Amino acid sequence: MDTKLFAKYVPYTITSAKGDVIYSSPAIEQVSTKYNQSTYAYQLPEGKVLTIYTSEGIDDVIKHNIKQILDSINEGIHIVNAQGETIFYNPMMAEMEGIGAHEVLNKKVLAMFPSLTPETSTIHKVLKSKEAMYDQLQSYTNYKGRGITTINSTFPLYNSDEFVGVLEVSKNITRLKELSEKVIDLQQKLYPSNGSKKKKKRWYTFDDIVGEEKSFKETIEHAKKAAGSNSHVLIYGETGTGKELFAQSIHSESSRKTKPFIAQNCAALPEGLLEGILFGTVRGSFTGATDRPGLFEQANGGTLLLDELNSMGFDLQAKLLRVLQDGKIRPVGATKEIDVDVRIIATTNGDPHQSILEKKIREDLYYRLAVVNIEIPPLRHRKKDIPVLTQHFLQKYQQKFGLTNLHIESDVEETLLHYGWPGNVRELEHIIEGAVNLIDEDNTIKTIHLPKFLQGSWSTLQQSTLPKQVADFEKNIISQAYYACNRNISKTAQKLGVSRQSLQYKIKKYGV
């Protein structure tokens, strides 16, 4: 008997004795294998392997063996038959929905969750369409009145060519939704409507941007020209180069300067929540939703900064493209569109052309946004600006901490000048602030006040042997990348272009 299964987010691999994959994570495609007279090996969470010898069909395999795997998964699993009756409901699903499995089994989904309808229930949508759905936001209440918000991926189940039911994998984001609504409320208070008499927040201007390097001054002039138009802007720069500083400065010197400036980090929220935050929601779009204006409405007449655009999903990028083309938005759940007049400034911390190749940015959206394209050079290409920025931050924290006559040793200046600055200007500011916190009564920043990975990196260079210099240099490069990647081995290895094993060996070798 052939059996087709659809699976996603199941963090275990299930294989037959012949090595055929039955379950794999993440498994988005349909997988199929024969079950008659086969041996099955199940990789359990604790690393044990459960081997099953069986000639039974998939129904008995699921009942007797897969159940213990699905019960151990830390995401909700809900399986219904073709009639929409629950036949499996794992403990995590019971916990997130506040209903015991004994209450749900053999019951219709809509009977247990009366706030849902065939049109809003992700399970019922797949029962009808028999097509998989991925990462769908659903807010609803159980029959006891408890509110739940989940991100669901839902899949049709087949026995040979016969449709037999639906499997749904759910992540509980109820708390995250509550926090996002608080964020929206806070944003509405921080960015009052046009008619509000509240005092407007002061945004950065080009006077706040510090730099003397020729290439950087050319970037500033480019941005000033962009401020004089209403065209959309795409700003590209590595982490810490000051992309939002440029975005605020463009807004502050534009014809929209008296209107709102609102910023949203696209990487901060799941796509389902981000859509509601950007476009707003109307009551009835899903149970639990309220009439809430989105950021496009709040920024009407002004500027909306979309930070880390390359983190936004392709589906949402397509909706953003329509807004840029038509000047209209449709709140989540609404039937009518709303006219908006918003200038978009988008930022990306990765090369936009590379992001297009990697399918992180839609090509058509890129050409709509990059009417004006601004590239901020990294600090390592602005050597002339390192002493200027160092003095700027010294004065800033001297004033903040109530100090006078702060100085910096020449060895420290040389160290800062020759460092690679993977975190750019933000990293330099943090290092200066940290050093000011550690200075002695002589108010002088010394090498000892710098982070460990910077101490001695330049002052001892000229008196070291070549192998020692190479080793120190390699250690510093690894340290910089390791901490820039928040000590994530995989990301650091990818950034440096080495294997995980090689990186782990060198981290241990150098004591990073």
HELIX and SHEET records of a PDB file:
HELIX    1   1 ILE A   58  VAL A   61  1                                   4    
HELIX    2   2 ILE A   62  ILE A   66  3                                   5    
HELIX    3   3 LYS A   67  SER A   72  1                                   6    
HELIX    4   4 PRO A   91  GLU A   97  1                                   7    
HELIX    5   5 ALA A  101  VAL A  104  1                                   4    
HELIX    6   6 VAL A  109  MET A  112  1                                   4    
HELIX    7   7 THR A  122  SER A  129  1                                   8    
HELIX    8   8 THR A  174  LEU A  190  1                                  17    
HELIX    9   9 PHE A  206  ASP A  208  5                                   3    
HELIX   10  10 LYS A  214  ALA A  227  1                                  14    
HELIX   11  11 LYS A  243  SER A  252  1                                  10    
HELIX   12  12 GLU A  271  PHE A  279  1                                   9    
HELIX   13  13 LEU A  295  GLN A  298  1                                   4    
HELIX   14  14 LEU A  309  SER A  311  5                                   3    
HELIX   15  15 PHE A  314  ASP A  326  1                                  13    
HELIX   16  16 PRO A  352  LEU A  357  1                                   6    
HELIX   17  17 GLU A  363  LEU A  369  1                                   7    
HELIX   18  18 LEU A  379  HIS A  381  5                                   3    
HELIX   19  19 ASP A  385  LYS A  400  1                                  16    
HELIX   20  20 SER A  410  HIS A  418  1                                   9    
HELIX   21  21 ASN A  424  LEU A  438  1                                  15    
HELIX   22  22 THR A  447  HIS A  449  5                                   3    
HELIX   23  23 LYS A  452  LEU A  454  5                                   3    
HELIX   24  24 LEU A  461  GLN A  463  5                                   3    
HELIX   25  25 LEU A  466  ALA A  484  1                                  19    
HELIX   26  26 ILE A  489  LEU A  496  1                                   8    
HELIX   27  27 ARG A  500  TYR A  510  1                                  11    
SHEET    1   A 4 VAL A  31  LYS A  34  0                                        
SHEET    2   A 4 ASP A   2  LEU A   5 -1                                        
SHEET    3   A 4 GLY A 147  ASN A 159 -1                                        
SHEET    4   A 4 MET A 133  THR A 141 -1                                        
SHEET    1   B 6 VAL A  31  LYS A  34  0                                        
SHEET    2   B 6 ASP A   2  LEU A   5 -1                                        
SHEET    3   B 6 GLY A 147  ASN A 159 -1                                        
SHEET    4   B 6 GLU A 162  ASN A 172 -1                                        
SHEET    5   B 6 GLY A  76  ASN A  81 -1                                        
SHEET    6   B 6 THR A  86  TYR A  89 -1                                        
SHEET    1   C 4 VAL A  21  TYR A  23  0                                        
SHEET    2   C 4 ILE A  14  SER A  16 -1                                        
SHEET    3   C 4 SER A  38  GLN A  43 -1                                        
SHEET    4   C 4 VAL A  49  THR A  54 -1                                        
SHEET    1   D 5 PHE A 261  ASN A 265  0                                        
SHEET    2   D 5 THR A 303  ASP A 307  1                                        
SHEET    3   D 5 ARG A 343  THR A 348  1                                        
SHEET    4   D 5 VAL A 233  TYR A 236  1                                        
SHEET    5   D 5 VAL A 372  GLU A 375  1                                        
SHEET    1   E 2 LYS A 328  ILE A 329  0                                        
SHEET    2   E 2 ILE A 338  ASP A 339 -1                                        
SHEET    1   F 2 HIS A 407  ILE A 408  0                                        
SHEET    2   F 2 THR A 444  ILE A 445  1                                        
END                                                                             
